[in-house]
Amino acid sequence: IKVCATGGVFSKGTKVGIQQLTEDEIRAAVEEAHMRGLIAAAHAHGTNGIKAAIRAGIDSIEHCSFMDDEAIDLAIEHGTYLSCDIYNTEYTLAFGEANGVPQENINKEKLVSAAQRESFRKANKAGAKMVFGSDAAIYPHGDNGKQFSRMVRFGMTPLQAIQAATINSADLLKQGDSLGQIKSGFLADIIAVEGNPLDNISVMENVTFVMKDGEVYKQN
């Protein structure tokens, strides 16, 4: 279950980061989701909305653009996962106009880009739980692997970036007993690349083999 705790970059007629739901409203959504065994996520760019969502018990914050030290400390205290999609800024600013994105939204992207990457760097350095997020469909499917090198550029080790997309994400979704590892008893969801991503994380941008639940879907 996903709630919009603040305004966004691509939402129309809203100021990016302005809180849109009260803490009590977010808490009600979280309690309903958890009662049904579901994960609750909050779209949140702004500091106040991020803090309200964390205090309300949200499982993950998507975007996390404007995080001060208190917000990061709250995330660590509550075990909240942070999903900072720091690649899509590049795509939006490079191709947004050609793709027909309104100037209003491009201007909002410019407001959050540097702040979001700094929030990512600070939160990772502080030891917050981080997961790999793509903001799917803002850039073309298949470009997701470009996020890895940006995560490394802004402070992660290559191993941390890979763990964000595997073990950490599985734990967030409470599927850590079947996903996120290559291990006996787990689903055989495996990709392969040519080269060692711990030496060059950019090889994750060219996946040459894909297996899902034991069935091969791609093999060069």
C-alpha positions as CSV (number, residue, x, y, z in Angstrom):
1,I,0.0,0.0,0.0
2,K,1.5,3.3,-1.0
3,V,0.5,6.8,0.2
4,C,1.5,10.2,-1.0
5,A,2.8,11.9,2.1
6,T,4.1,14.9,0.1
7,G,3.8,16.5,-3.2
8,G,6.0,15.1,-6.0
9,V,8.1,16.0,-9.1
10,F,5.6,14.6,-11.6
11,S,2.4,15.4,-9.8
12,K,0.4,18.3,-11.2
13,G,-0.5,21.4,-9.3
14,T,1.4,20.5,-6.1
15,K,4.6,21.9,-4.7
16,V,7.3,19.3,-4.4
17,G,7.8,18.2,-0.8
18,I,4.8,19.9,0.7
19,Q,3.1,17.6,3.2
20,Q,-0.2,16.2,2.0
21,L,-1.3,13.9,4.7
22,T,-1.3,14.3,8.5
23,E,0.7,11.8,10.7
24,D,-2.6,10.4,11.9
25,E,-3.9,9.8,8.4
26,I,-0.7,8.0,7.4
27,R,-0.8,6.0,10.6
28,A,-4.4,4.9,9.8
29,A,-3.2,3.7,6.3
30,V,-0.2,1.9,7.8
31,E,-2.4,0.1,10.4
32,E,-4.9,-1.0,7.8
33,A,-2.0,-2.3,5.6
34,H,-0.3,-4.1,8.4
35,M,-3.5,-5.6,9.6
36,R,-3.8,-7.3,6.2
37,G,-0.1,-8.4,6.2
38,L,0.9,-5.8,3.6
39,I,3.9,-3.5,3.3
40,A,3.2,0.3,3.5
41,A,5.3,2.7,1.5
42,A,5.2,6.5,1.5
43,H,6.0,8.7,-1.5
44,A,7.8,11.5,0.3
45,H,10.2,14.2,-0.8
46,G,9.8,16.8,1.9
47,T,11.3,16.7,5.4
48,N,8.1,17.1,7.4
49,G,6.3,14.4,5.4
50,I,9.2,12.0,5.7
51,K,9.3,12.4,9.5
52,A,5.5,12.1,9.8
53,A,5.5,8.9,7.8
54,I,8.4,7.3,9.8
55,R,6.7,8.1,13.1
56,A,3.4,6.7,11.7
57,G,5.2,3.3,11.2
58,I,5.7,3.3,7.4
59,D,7.9,0.5,6.1
60,S,9.7,2.5,3.4
61,I,10.1,6.0,2.2
62,E,10.3,6.5,-1.6
63,H,12.5,9.4,-2.9
64,C,13.7,10.8,0.4
65,S,14.8,14.1,-1.2
66,F,15.0,16.5,1.7
67,M,16.2,14.7,4.7
68,D,17.8,16.5,7.7
69,D,19.8,14.7,10.4
70,E,16.6,14.2,12.5
71,A,14.9,12.5,9.7
72,I,17.8,10.1,9.1
73,D,18.0,9.4,12.9
74,L,14.3,8.6,12.9
75,A,14.7,6.2,10.0
76,I,17.5,4.4,11.8
77,E,15.6,4.3,15.1
78,H,12.4,2.9,13.5
79,G,14.2,0.6,11.0
80,T,12.5,2.4,8.1
81,Y,13.9,1.5,4.7
82,L,14.9,4.3,2.3
83,S,14.5,4.1,-1.4
84,C,16.4,6.9,-3.1
85,D,16.0,6.8,-6.9
86,I,19.0,8.9,-7.7
87,Y,19.5,8.0,-11.4
88,N,16.2,9.2,-12.7
89,T,17.2,12.9,-12.1
90,E,19.7,12.5,-14.9
91,Y,17.2,10.9,-17.3
92,T,14.5,13.5,-16.6
93,L,16.8,16.5,-17.1
94,A,18.4,15.0,-20.2
95,F,15.3,13.7,-22.0
96,G,12.3,15.1,-20.2
97,E,11.7,18.0,-22.6
98,A,12.0,15.7,-25.7
99,N,9.6,13.3,-24.0
100,G,7.0,16.0,-23.5
101,V,7.4,16.5,-19.8
102,P,5.9,19.9,-18.8
103,Q,8.4,22.6,-17.8
104,E,6.8,22.8,-14.4
105,N,7.9,19.2,-13.7
106,I,11.4,19.7,-15.0
107,N,11.8,22.7,-12.8
108,K,10.7,20.6,-9.8
109,E,13.2,17.9,-10.7
110,K,16.0,20.6,-10.7
111,L,14.9,21.5,-7.1
112,V,15.3,18.0,-5.7
113,S,18.2,16.6,-7.7
114,A,21.2,17.8,-5.6
115,A,19.3,17.5,-2.4
116,Q,18.2,14.0,-3.0
117,R,21.7,12.8,-3.7
118,E,23.1,14.5,-0.6
119,S,20.3,12.9,1.5
120,F,21.3,9.5,0.0
121,R,24.9,10.1,0.8
122,K,24.2,11.2,4.4
123,A,21.7,8.4,5.1
124,N,24.0,5.7,3.8
125,K,27.0,7.0,5.7
126,A,24.8,7.1,8.9
127,G,23.9,3.4,8.5
128,A,20.2,3.7,7.5
129,K,18.6,0.8,5.7
130,M,18.7,1.3,2.0
131,V,16.9,-0.4,-0.9
132,F,17.2,-0.1,-4.6
133,G,14.4,2.0,-6.2
134,S,13.9,2.9,-9.8
135,D,10.7,5.1,-9.8
136,A,9.7,2.7,-12.6
137,A,8.6,4.1,-15.9
138,I,10.0,7.6,-15.3
139,Y,12.8,6.3,-17.5
140,P,12.6,3.3,-19.8
141,H,12.4,-0.2,-18.3
142,G,15.8,-1.8,-18.8
143,D,17.8,1.2,-17.7
144,N,17.4,0.2,-14.1
145,G,21.0,-1.1,-13.9
146,K,22.3,2.5,-14.3
147,Q,21.2,3.2,-10.7
148,F,24.0,0.9,-9.3
149,S,26.9,3.1,-10.5
150,R,25.2,6.2,-9.1
151,M,24.7,4.6,-5.7
152,V,28.4,3.9,-5.7
153,R,29.3,7.3,-6.9
154,F,27.4,8.9,-4.0
155,G,28.9,6.8,-1.2
156,M,28.0,3.1,-1.4
157,T,30.5,0.3,-1.9
158,P,29.6,-2.0,-4.9
159,L,28.6,-4.7,-2.5
160,Q,26.3,-2.4,-0.6
161,A,24.6,-1.4,-3.9
162,I,24.0,-5.0,-4.8
163,Q,22.7,-5.8,-1.4
164,A,20.3,-2.9,-1.6
165,A,18.7,-4.6,-4.7
166,T,18.8,-8.1,-3.2
167,I,18.9,-9.0,0.5
168,N,17.7,-5.6,1.7
169,S,14.7,-5.4,-0.7
170,A,13.7,-9.0,0.1
171,D,13.8,-8.1,3.9
172,L,11.7,-5.0,3.3
173,L,9.1,-7.1,1.6
174,K,9.2,-9.7,4.3
175,Q,10.3,-12.3,1.7
176,G,13.8,-12.8,3.0
177,D,13.2,-16.5,3.4
178,S,12.7,-17.0,-0.3
179,L,14.3,-14.1,-2.2
180,G,17.4,-12.0,-2.2
181,Q,20.0,-14.8,-2.1
182,I,21.4,-17.6,-4.2
183,K,20.8,-20.4,-1.7
184,S,19.3,-23.8,-1.4
185,G,15.5,-23.5,-0.8
186,F,15.2,-20.0,-2.3
187,L,13.6,-19.1,-5.5
188,A,16.0,-19.5,-8.4
189,D,15.8,-15.8,-9.5
190,I,19.3,-15.2,-10.9
191,I,21.0,-12.7,-13.2
192,A,24.5,-12.8,-14.6
193,V,26.8,-10.2,-16.1
194,E,30.2,-10.4,-17.8
195,G,32.7,-9.3,-15.3
196,N,33.0,-8.7,-11.6
197,P,30.6,-6.0,-10.3
198,L,32.7,-5.6,-7.2
199,D,35.5,-4.4,-9.5
200,N,33.4,-2.5,-11.9
201,I,29.8,-1.9,-10.8
202,S,28.9,-0.6,-14.3
203,V,28.8,-4.2,-15.6
204,M,25.4,-4.4,-13.9
205,E,24.0,-2.2,-16.8
206,N,24.4,-5.1,-19.2
207,V,22.7,-8.2,-18.0
208,T,23.4,-11.2,-20.2
209,F,21.5,-14.0,-18.4
210,V,18.1,-14.0,-16.6
211,M,16.6,-16.9,-14.7
212,K,13.2,-16.5,-12.9
213,D,12.0,-19.2,-10.6
214,G,14.3,-21.7,-12.4
215,E,13.3,-20.8,-15.9
216,V,15.8,-19.2,-18.3
217,Y,14.3,-16.1,-20.0
218,K,17.5,-14.6,-21.4
219,Q,20.8,-16.2,-22.3
220,N,23.4,-14.8,-24.7
